[in-house]
Amino acid sequence: MDFKQLQSFAAVVRCQSFTKAAETLYISQPTISSHIRALEEELDSRLVIRTTKEVEITPRGWELYHCADKIFMLRDGLVESWQMEDKNVINLGTSTIPSAYILPEVLPGFMRQHPETQFHIHQGDSQEIIEGVVDDNIKLGMVGMRNDDERLEFTPFYQDEMVLITPVTPRFLGLKEREELNFEDFIREPFLLREDGSGSRKCIARYFEEQGITEKDLKVAARLNDQEAVKRLVACGLGVSIISGKAAQNFCQEEKLLSFKLPRQGAARSLYLVHRREFIMGEYIEKFLEYVVKFYRN
């Protein structure tokens, strides 16, 4: 069994045609047939049932195809990681919070240690970045949520507490002096919410569910996909919101916003580094992952 035989077989499965597979690979149709026949003889299994009208893939054929797909991905990942390593390039995807507040903390120190490194950075919401990692368009992601996809490895590196932010007004300054707050103190306020794909939005939805609150209980004034816009609009008095505590720090320090810990156990989430389990990380990608985890552990 060799790569050429597997490539021919995979092309037949994808094209559902020996003729189209041959055209795709720029080889003759008899060569395609020869490769598949050799595989079937070696594996002592029928992989493809070919009739005059169609091509049918056997159960063992599908099993081999999925195995071959992983082999090709490993090969491509290895070649690409070596190429990227030669260029010292880190292909990094970040969701909103890591992009705005994590990278400015970790990149300067890492670049001082590895000045030859070059970052290619793509920003999107957490769901977009995770999909980019799954599709192998992004090698390493920084996101605010995780999923159960077995193809992915999630490494937590930062614990981010969600806080409720309000404008600086006499009413909210008065609430700030109270020892204990109830969510009912805020539920009648206009709310600004993040878009569905963000990790922040997922964390907030989980918190609401735990507290028995639905969006119907809220007066939703706006939905936004930009964390900075949320802060500015709250500061201007448009309403209140629940955002990352990390994101709220600068506006609160500048006294543009007030922040409140969420009552009833609050809400927290981890930020994660994510990559494909099968992905063979280049030296610099692995060094960056280790640097980020160590930076926040210390």
C-alpha positions as CSV (number, residue, x, y, z in Angstrom):
1,M,0.0,0.0,0.0
2,D,1.4,3.4,-0.9
3,F,0.2,7.0,-1.2
4,K,-0.5,6.8,-4.9
5,Q,-2.8,3.9,-4.4
6,L,-4.6,5.6,-1.6
7,Q,-4.9,8.8,-3.6
8,S,-6.5,6.9,-6.5
9,F,-8.9,5.2,-4.2
10,A,-9.9,8.4,-2.3
11,A,-10.4,10.2,-5.6
12,V,-12.8,7.5,-6.8
13,V,-14.8,7.8,-3.5
14,R,-15.0,11.6,-3.8
15,C,-15.8,11.7,-7.5
16,Q,-17.9,8.5,-7.5
17,S,-16.3,7.8,-10.9
18,F,-13.2,6.2,-12.2
19,T,-13.1,8.5,-15.2
20,K,-13.4,11.7,-13.1
21,A,-10.9,10.4,-10.6
22,A,-8.4,9.9,-13.4
23,E,-9.0,13.4,-14.7
24,T,-8.6,14.9,-11.2
25,L,-5.2,13.2,-10.7
26,Y,-4.0,13.6,-14.3
27,I,-3.4,9.9,-14.7
28,S,-5.0,7.2,-16.9
29,Q,-8.1,5.3,-16.0
30,P,-6.4,1.9,-16.2
31,T,-3.8,3.2,-13.7
32,I,-6.7,4.1,-11.3
33,S,-8.1,0.6,-11.7
34,S,-4.7,-1.0,-11.2
35,H,-4.2,0.9,-7.9
36,I,-7.6,-0.1,-6.5
37,R,-7.1,-3.7,-7.6
38,A,-3.7,-3.7,-5.8
39,L,-5.3,-2.4,-2.6
40,E,-8.1,-5.0,-2.7
41,E,-5.6,-7.8,-3.2
42,E,-3.3,-6.6,-0.4
43,L,-6.2,-6.1,2.0
44,D,-8.1,-9.1,0.8
45,S,-11.3,-7.1,0.8
46,R,-13.6,-5.7,-1.8
47,L,-13.5,-1.9,-1.6
48,V,-15.4,-0.7,-4.7
49,I,-18.3,-2.3,-6.6
50,R,-18.2,-0.9,-10.2
51,T,-21.2,-1.3,-12.5
52,T,-21.9,0.3,-15.9
53,K,-24.0,3.0,-14.3
54,E,-22.5,3.8,-10.9
55,V,-19.7,3.2,-8.3
56,E,-20.7,1.7,-5.0
57,I,-18.3,1.9,-2.0
58,T,-18.4,-1.1,0.3
59,P,-18.5,-0.7,4.1
60,R,-14.8,-1.7,4.3
61,G,-14.2,0.8,1.5
62,W,-15.6,3.6,3.5
63,E,-13.6,2.5,6.5
64,L,-10.4,2.7,4.4
65,Y,-11.4,6.0,3.0
66,H,-11.8,7.6,6.4
67,C,-8.5,6.1,7.5
68,A,-6.8,7.5,4.3
69,D,-8.3,10.9,4.9
70,K,-6.6,11.0,8.3
71,I,-3.3,9.8,6.7
72,F,-3.5,12.6,4.1
73,M,-4.2,15.2,6.8
74,L,-1.3,14.0,8.9
75,R,1.0,14.1,5.9
76,D,-0.2,17.6,4.8
77,G,0.1,18.8,8.4
78,L,3.6,17.6,8.7
79,V,4.7,19.1,5.4
80,E,3.0,22.4,6.2
81,S,4.3,22.5,9.8
82,W,7.9,22.0,8.5
83,Q,7.4,24.7,5.9
84,M,5.9,27.1,8.5
85,E,8.7,26.2,10.9
86,D,11.3,27.1,8.3
87,K,9.6,30.5,8.0
88,N,9.1,30.7,11.8
89,V,5.4,31.6,11.2
90,I,2.6,31.1,13.7
91,N,-0.8,30.9,12.1
92,L,-3.0,32.1,15.0
93,G,-6.7,32.7,15.3
94,T,-8.2,34.7,18.2
95,S,-11.6,35.6,19.4
96,T,-12.5,39.1,20.6
97,I,-11.2,39.0,24.2
98,P,-7.9,37.3,23.5
99,S,-7.3,39.5,20.5
100,A,-7.9,42.8,22.5
101,Y,-6.6,41.9,26.0
102,I,-4.5,38.7,25.9
103,L,-2.2,39.2,22.9
104,P,-1.0,42.7,24.1
105,E,0.1,41.0,27.3
106,V,1.9,37.9,25.9
107,L,3.2,38.9,22.5
108,P,5.8,41.5,23.6
109,G,7.6,39.1,26.0
110,F,7.4,36.2,23.5
111,M,8.8,38.3,20.7
112,R,11.7,39.4,22.9
113,Q,12.6,35.8,23.4
114,H,11.9,34.8,19.8
115,P,12.4,37.9,17.6
116,E,12.7,35.7,14.5
117,T,9.0,34.7,14.9
118,Q,6.3,36.0,12.6
119,F,2.5,35.9,13.5
120,H,-0.3,35.6,11.0
121,I,-3.3,36.6,13.1
122,H,-7.0,36.1,12.1
123,Q,-9.8,37.5,14.4
124,G,-13.3,36.2,14.6
125,D,-15.8,35.1,17.2
126,S,-15.0,31.9,19.1
127,Q,-17.2,29.7,16.8
128,E,-15.5,31.0,13.7
129,I,-12.0,30.4,15.1
130,I,-12.9,26.8,16.2
131,E,-14.3,26.1,12.7
132,G,-11.1,27.5,11.2
133,V,-9.1,25.0,13.4
134,V,-11.3,22.1,12.4
135,D,-10.9,23.0,8.7
136,D,-7.1,23.3,9.2
137,N,-7.1,26.9,8.1
138,I,-5.9,28.0,11.5
139,K,-3.2,26.0,13.4
140,L,-3.7,27.4,16.9
141,G,-6.7,29.3,18.2
142,M,-7.4,31.4,21.3
143,V,-11.1,31.2,22.2
144,G,-13.6,31.7,25.0
145,M,-15.5,28.4,24.7
146,R,-15.0,24.8,23.9
147,N,-17.0,22.0,22.4
148,D,-17.0,18.2,22.4
149,D,-15.3,17.7,19.0
150,E,-12.9,14.7,19.6
151,R,-10.7,16.1,16.8
152,L,-9.8,19.1,18.9
153,E,-7.5,19.6,21.9
154,F,-8.5,22.5,24.3
155,T,-5.9,23.8,26.8
156,P,-7.3,26.2,29.4
157,F,-4.9,29.1,30.2
158,Y,-6.9,31.9,31.8
159,Q,-9.9,32.1,34.1
160,D,-12.1,35.0,33.2
161,E,-14.9,36.2,35.5
162,M,-18.0,37.8,33.8
163,V,-19.2,41.0,35.4
164,L,-22.2,43.3,35.0
165,I,-21.3,46.7,33.8
166,T,-23.3,49.9,34.1
167,P,-22.9,53.6,33.4
168,V,-21.6,55.8,36.2
169,T,-24.8,57.3,37.5
170,P,-26.1,58.2,41.0
171,R,-28.4,55.1,41.0
172,F,-25.7,52.6,40.2
173,L,-23.2,54.4,42.5
174,G,-25.8,53.9,45.2
175,L,-26.1,50.2,44.4
176,K,-22.3,49.9,44.5
177,E,-22.4,50.7,48.2
178,R,-24.7,47.8,49.0
179,E,-23.1,44.7,50.4
180,E,-25.3,42.3,48.5
181,L,-27.1,42.7,45.2
182,N,-29.9,40.8,43.5
183,F,-30.2,40.5,39.7
184,E,-33.7,42.0,40.1
185,D,-31.9,45.3,40.8
186,F,-30.8,45.3,37.1
187,I,-33.4,43.2,35.2
188,R,-35.6,46.1,34.3
189,E,-32.6,48.0,32.7
190,P,-32.1,47.9,28.9
191,F,-29.6,45.1,28.1
192,L,-26.9,45.0,25.5
193,L,-26.0,41.4,24.5
194,R,-23.2,39.9,22.5
195,E,-23.9,37.9,19.2
196,D,-24.6,34.2,19.4
197,G,-21.2,33.0,18.2
198,S,-19.1,34.5,20.9
199,G,-17.8,32.7,24.0
200,S,-19.1,35.5,26.2
201,R,-22.6,35.1,24.9
202,K,-22.5,31.3,25.6
203,C,-21.3,31.9,29.2
204,I,-24.0,34.5,29.8
205,A,-26.7,32.2,28.4
206,R,-25.5,29.5,30.8
207,Y,-25.6,31.9,33.7
208,F,-29.2,33.0,32.8
209,E,-30.3,29.4,32.5
210,E,-28.8,28.6,36.0
211,Q,-30.7,31.6,37.5
212,G,-34.0,30.7,35.7
213,I,-33.9,33.8,33.6
214,T,-34.9,33.9,29.9
215,E,-34.3,36.6,27.3
216,K,-38.0,37.3,27.5
217,D,-37.4,38.6,31.0
218,L,-34.9,41.1,29.7
219,K,-35.4,44.4,27.8
220,V,-32.9,43.8,25.1
221,A,-31.8,47.1,23.6
222,A,-29.2,45.9,21.2
223,R,-27.1,42.9,20.1
224,L,-23.5,43.6,19.1
225,N,-20.5,41.7,17.8
226,D,-18.0,44.2,19.1
227,Q,-16.9,44.2,22.8
228,E,-15.5,47.7,22.7
229,A,-18.8,49.0,21.2
230,V,-20.7,47.4,24.1
231,K,-18.5,49.2,26.6
232,R,-18.8,52.6,24.9
233,L,-22.6,52.3,24.6
234,V,-23.0,51.3,28.2
235,A,-20.7,54.2,29.3
236,C,-23.0,56.6,27.2
237,G,-26.0,55.4,29.2
238,L,-27.7,53.2,26.6
239,G,-28.1,50.3,29.1
240,V,-26.2,47.6,31.0
241,S,-24.4,44.5,29.9
242,I,-22.6,41.4,31.1
243,I,-19.0,41.2,29.7
244,S,-15.6,39.7,30.4
245,G,-14.0,41.1,33.6
246,K,-10.8,41.3,31.6
247,A,-12.4,43.5,29.0
248,A,-14.1,45.7,31.6
249,Q,-10.8,46.6,33.5
250,N,-9.6,49.6,31.5
251,F,-13.0,51.4,31.4
252,C,-13.5,50.8,35.1
253,Q,-10.1,52.0,36.0
254,E,-10.8,55.2,34.0
255,E,-14.1,55.5,35.9
256,K,-16.1,55.4,32.6
257,L,-18.0,52.3,33.9
258,L,-19.0,50.6,37.1
259,S,-18.7,46.8,37.4
260,F,-20.6,44.5,39.7
261,K,-19.9,40.9,40.5
262,L,-22.8,38.7,39.3
263,P,-25.0,37.7,42.2
264,R,-25.9,34.1,43.0
265,Q,-22.5,32.5,42.4
266,G,-21.7,34.6,39.4
267,A,-20.3,33.3,36.1
268,A,-16.8,32.5,35.0
269,R,-15.3,30.9,32.0
270,S,-12.0,29.6,30.8
271,L,-10.1,30.9,27.8
272,Y,-8.6,28.1,25.7
273,L,-5.8,27.4,23.3
274,V,-7.2,25.0,20.7
275,H,-5.6,22.9,18.0
276,R,-6.2,19.7,16.0
277,R,-5.2,16.6,18.0
278,E,-3.6,15.1,14.9
279,F,-1.8,18.4,14.0
280,I,2.0,18.1,14.3
281,M,2.8,21.5,15.8
282,G,5.9,23.3,14.6
283,E,8.6,24.2,17.1
284,Y,7.5,27.8,17.4
285,I,3.8,27.1,17.8
286,E,4.6,24.7,20.6
287,K,6.8,27.2,22.3
288,F,4.1,29.9,22.0
289,L,1.5,27.6,23.5
290,E,3.8,26.7,26.4
291,Y,4.7,30.4,26.9
292,V,1.0,31.5,27.2
293,V,0.1,28.7,29.7
294,K,3.1,29.5,31.8
295,F,2.6,33.3,31.6
296,Y,-0.9,33.1,33.2
297,R,0.0,30.2,35.6
298,N,2.7,32.5,37.1
